[in-house]
């Protein structure tokens, strides 16, 4: 499997694009799936991140097959030969275009509300997607970029078939694809985790890329936390020693922090997870420090066996906890764990270690069954949060709760599925986690509403 997830693909694509660091570049992600990839590229190149909103025109009875695409500014690309072969009538084509035009306008309004468009005039536009199939959306994006004044247009993707790379050479000045397999059915087959990117994740990435001024602006996103709190005392990338490795992390410490929460991400995720970053921001506003980190090195992540090696992840988490306690300005803070999916199993196993003295654990959509042999040793107060529509995981958490000797609470978020993508679901998780941590890390300052 070439790519773990879109973040992994972005890291690897950025390595290939280092020669653009000296150019006046704007990195443009194609919403939604291309934006997480583009965010990593923009960060590595030190370039601004923006989007180009395009929509595929799918064949009515096979919507994944693109017969064309539309883009901002009235751009329209249609493949007449495919339309003919698919026997799509003019009325059907117009109906598809009308539907997709409405969705394009909705997304453009949603995303552009976050920040103004980054000017492209006289600059190099690097258009990034999570992959290319037929190339229709990429062609439309090229036309949009040129219409906005880009002097050079580059298409950069993790994976594309050779035929699409060749065809796009007529629209782009350069086409870069890390993988060009001859046998190509769908982009998703080249990712271990190809879960859908949400509108809120795109908004979050755009806000973060825009810098503090934009990130602090009021947002209409249903999952955007209030940003009225004072800026943190520390907010920086850190290298955390774990055994012989140094793990990359993001440490945020508010003024007068009450405790610190270490995040253990789920399989295929990373410290850049928009969901966990959202929860972390809510915790920061409650004066809780957070450490989001990658428990595996980039090389280790490429081996899927490591992603599910809960013992390895738990040992890394223990090492990270030891590192935190050795830091002069952090050593006195009580420490808690927030684990998601398989990361929750690692958090529970780490909390079961003798002498762990972890103040609390919160599991979001966790897989405690992967830590079954250690659940009876978890003394830390533990909150298990599960979506009401996540039936299998709910049953696993009910079974786990019965095995845990310490204070354990199971809370179900009604209507939520495993990733808590539904409106209001993630804020509910963040509020539950915040209150649980405040109750157990700083009970003397917290009174529940």
HUNORFEN-V846874 format. One record per backbone hydrogen bond with DSSP energy under -0.5 kcal/mol. CO is the residue of the C=O (numbers start at 1). NH is the residue of the N-H. Records with the same first field share a line. If there is no record, write none. Layout:
CO=NH, NH
This chain:
3=192
4=193
5=9
6=10
7=11
8=12
9=13
10=14
11=15
12=16
13=17
14=17
15=18
17=20
18=21
20=23
23=25
24=124
25=48
26=28, 126
27=29, 50
28=128
29=31, 52
30=34
32=35, 36
33=37
34=38
35=39
36=40
37=41
38=42
39=43
40=44
41=45
42=46, 47
48=27
50=29
52=54
53=72
55=70
56=58
57=67, 68
59=62
62=59, 65
64=66
65=59
67=79
68=57
69=77
70=55
71=74, 75
72=75
75=71
77=69
78=80
79=83
80=84
81=85
82=86
83=88
84=87
87=89
89=93
90=94
91=95
92=96
93=97
94=98
95=99
96=100
97=101
98=102
99=103
100=104
101=105
102=106
103=107
104=108
105=109
106=110
107=111
108=112
109=113
111=114, 115
120=123
123=125, 151, 152
124=26, 126
125=127, 154
126=28, 128
127=156
128=30
129=158
132=161
135=139
136=140
137=141
138=142
139=143
140=144
141=145
142=146
143=147
144=148
145=150
146=149
148=120
149=122
152=125
153=173, 174
154=127, 156
155=176
156=129
157=178
158=179
159=132
161=164, 165
162=166
163=167
164=168
165=169
166=169
167=170
168=171, 172
174=155
176=157
179=160
182=184
186=189
187=190
188=191
190=3
192=194
198=202
199=203
200=204
201=205
202=206
203=207
204=208
205=209
206=210
207=211
208=211
211=215
212=216
214=217
221=224
223=225
234=253
236=251
238=240, 249
239=241
240=247
242=245
245=242
247=240
248=294
249=238
250=252, 292
251=236
252=290
253=233, 234
254=257
259=289
260=262, 336
261=291
262=338
263=265, 293
264=340
266=269
270=273
273=277
274=278
275=279
276=280
277=281
278=282
279=283
280=284
281=285
282=286
283=286, 288
284=287
287=258, 259, 289
289=261
290=252
291=263, 293
292=250
293=295
297=301
298=302
299=302
300=303
302=304
303=306, 307
304=308
306=309
308=310
309=313
310=314
311=315
312=316
313=317
314=318
315=319
316=320
317=321
318=322
319=323
320=324
321=325
322=326
323=326, 327
324=327
327=330, 331
330=333
334=260
335=359, 360
336=262
337=362
338=264
339=364
340=343
341=344, 345, 367
342=346
343=347
344=348
345=349
346=350
347=351
348=352
350=353
353=356
359=381
360=337
361=383
362=339
363=365, 385
364=341
367=370
368=371
369=372
371=374, 375
372=375
374=377
375=378
377=379
378=406
381=361
382=384, 409
383=363, 385
384=386, 411
385=365
386=413
387=390
389=391
390=394
391=395
392=396
393=397
394=398
395=399
396=400
397=401
398=402
399=403
400=403, 404
401=404
407=382
409=384, 411
411=386
412=414
413=388, 416
416=389
417=420
422=425, 426
424=428
425=429
426=430
427=431
428=432
429=433
430=434
431=435
432=436
433=437
434=438
435=439
436=440
437=441, 442
438=442
442=445, 446
443=446
445=447
